[in-house]
Amino acid sequence: MGELRVTGGTLKGRKIVVPARGEARYTSSKVRTAIFNLIGDVVDYDVLDLFAGSGCLAIEALSRGAKRAVCVEKERRMAEMLRENSRRLGLDKDCVVLNMDVIYALPALSKRGDKYDLILMDPPYEMGFVSATIDLLNEQTICHDQSLLVLEHSKRELLPGFVNPGTVRNRLYGDTAVSLIRCGSVI
């Protein structure tokens, strides 16, 4: 096991347990800091973290004032690690972990009528999840006009053709691309 530190907010400096390198890819402190600098204020946001892994993005959002986070993680071991991280950091009342595939979670959340201010998406790189998940987001009603989708992906992975390039802000950090998309103009 490894660990990362929360980069901002009330939990700044606290540890997040992550899998050992090679077991999973996780968002570096540099990229997490850059993402939240690009997003700006997240106070009172409802956050949806897709492909959540150990939860470092959702935990960052909660540390920086988000109201609640729903984290979707398919792998049982990772979902358990996320639950443990949120419990250890005192976030378990604000952080719901759904141990299920994104393709099932999004319709279920939409059916409940949930809407999110911020959707964080960090799927495994170059496996087709970016286009498939954005297509699925298009079919569901979990966004409002001002919702923001933050997508972390490989720089070699292109966004789907229906995403209007004028609505996207992109930043590169080594092999990682971060794309910020205003949902009302895309989804």
C-alpha positions in Angstrom: 0.0 0.0 0.0 1.0 3.6 -0.6 -0.4 6.9 0.5 -1.1 10.3 -0.9 -1.8 13.5 1.0 -4.8 15.8 0.7 -3.6 19.0 -1.0 -6.1 21.5 0.2 -9.0 22.4 2.5 -9.7 21.4 6.0 -8.0 18.0 5.6 -4.8 19.4 3.9 -1.9 17.1 4.7 -4.0 14.2 5.9 -3.2 10.8 4.4 -5.2 8.8 1.8 -4.3 5.2 1.5 -3.9 4.1 -2.2 -2.8 0.8 -3.8 0.9 0.2 -4.4 2.2 1.6 -7.6 1.5 -0.9 -10.5 -1.7 -2.1 -8.9 -3.7 1.0 -10.0 -3.1 4.4 -11.4 -4.0 7.3 -9.1 -4.1 11.0 -9.5 -0.9 12.7 -8.4 -0.8 15.6 -5.9 0.3 17.9 -8.7 -2.6 17.0 -11.0 -5.2 17.1 -8.1 -4.0 20.5 -7.1 -4.2 21.7 -10.7 -7.7 20.2 -11.1 -9.0 22.1 -8.1 -7.2 25.3 -9.1 -9.0 25.0 -12.5 -12.4 24.3 -10.9 -12.2 26.9 -8.3 -14.7 27.0 -5.4 -16.6 23.8 -4.7 -18.3 24.8 -1.4 -21.7 23.2 -1.0 -21.3 21.2 -4.3 -22.9 17.8 -4.8 -20.1 15.7 -6.3 -20.2 12.5 -8.3 -16.9 10.7 -8.6 -17.0 8.0 -11.4 -14.2 5.3 -11.5 -13.4 6.6 -8.0 -10.7 4.2 -7.0 -9.4 5.1 -3.6 -11.4 8.3 -3.6 -8.7 10.9 -3.7 -10.6 13.3 -6.0 -13.9 13.0 -3.9 -11.9 13.4 -0.7 -10.2 16.5 -2.1 -13.6 18.0 -3.0 -15.1 17.3 0.5 -12.0 18.7 2.1 -12.5 21.9 0.1 -16.1 22.3 1.1 -18.2 20.1 -1.1 -21.5 19.2 0.6 -21.5 15.5 -0.3 -19.9 13.0 -2.7 -21.2 9.9 -4.3 -18.4 7.6 -5.4 -18.8 4.9 -8.0 -16.2 2.1 -7.9 -16.6 -1.3 -9.5 -13.7 -3.1 -7.9 -14.6 -4.4 -4.4 -11.2 -4.0 -2.9 -10.9 -0.3 -4.1 -14.5 0.4 -2.9 -13.5 -0.9 0.6 -10.3 1.2 0.6 -12.4 4.2 -0.3 -14.9 3.5 2.5 -12.0 3.1 4.9 -10.4 6.3 3.8 -13.6 8.3 4.2 -14.2 6.7 7.6 -10.7 7.4 8.8 -10.9 11.0 7.7 -14.4 11.6 9.3 -16.2 11.9 5.9 -18.3 8.7 6.0 -21.5 10.7 6.5 -20.8 12.9 3.5 -19.3 10.2 1.2 -21.5 7.5 -0.2 -19.6 4.6 -2.0 -21.5 2.6 -4.6 -19.6 -0.6 -5.3 -21.0 -1.1 -8.8 -20.2 -0.5 -12.5 -20.7 3.0 -13.8 -23.1 1.7 -16.5 -25.5 0.6 -13.8 -24.9 3.4 -11.3 -25.7 6.3 -13.7 -29.2 5.1 -14.6 -29.9 4.3 -10.9 -28.8 7.8 -9.8 -30.8 9.4 -12.6 -33.9 7.4 -11.7 -33.5 8.7 -8.1 -33.5 12.3 -9.5 -30.0 13.1 -8.2 -28.3 16.1 -9.9 -24.7 16.9 -9.4 -22.7 20.2 -9.6 -19.4 18.5 -10.2 -18.8 15.2 -12.0 -15.3 13.8 -11.6 -14.3 11.1 -14.1 -11.0 9.2 -14.0 -11.4 6.0 -15.9 -8.6 3.5 -16.8 -6.7 5.0 -19.7 -7.2 4.0 -23.3 -9.8 1.4 -22.7 -12.8 3.1 -24.4 -14.4 4.3 -21.1 -14.3 8.0 -22.0 -16.6 7.9 -25.0 -18.9 5.2 -23.5 -19.3 7.1 -20.2 -19.9 10.5 -21.9 -22.5 8.8 -24.1 -24.2 7.4 -21.0 -24.1 10.8 -19.2 -25.9 12.2 -22.3 -28.7 9.7 -21.8 -29.2 10.4 -18.1 -30.5 13.5 -16.3 -27.9 13.9 -13.5 -26.6 17.3 -14.6 -28.0 20.8 -14.6 -26.9 23.6 -17.0 -24.0 24.8 -14.7 -22.7 21.3 -13.9 -19.0 20.8 -14.6 -17.5 17.5 -15.8 -13.8 17.1 -15.0 -12.3 14.3 -17.1 -8.8 12.9 -16.4 -7.6 10.8 -19.3 -4.6 9.9 -21.4 -3.4 12.7 -23.7 -3.7 10.1 -26.5 -7.4 9.6 -25.9 -9.6 12.0 -27.9 -12.9 13.3 -26.6 -16.0 12.2 -28.5 -16.8 14.1 -31.6 -20.1 15.5 -30.2 -18.2 17.4 -27.4 -18.0 21.0 -28.7 -14.3 22.0 -28.5 -15.3 25.5 -27.6 -16.8 24.3 -24.3 -13.6 22.4 -23.2 -10.6 23.6 -21.3 -7.7 21.2 -21.5 -4.5 21.0 -19.6 -1.6 18.5 -20.0 0.5 17.0 -17.2 2.9 14.5 -18.7 0.8 11.7 -20.1 -2.3 13.0 -18.3 -4.9 15.3 -19.9 -7.5 17.1 -17.8 -10.5 18.3 -19.7 -13.1 20.6 -18.0 -16.5 20.5 -19.8 -19.5 22.6 -18.9 -22.3 20.0 -19.0 -25.1 22.3 -20.2 -23.3 22.8 -23.4 -22.5 19.2 -24.0 -24.5 16.8 -22.0 
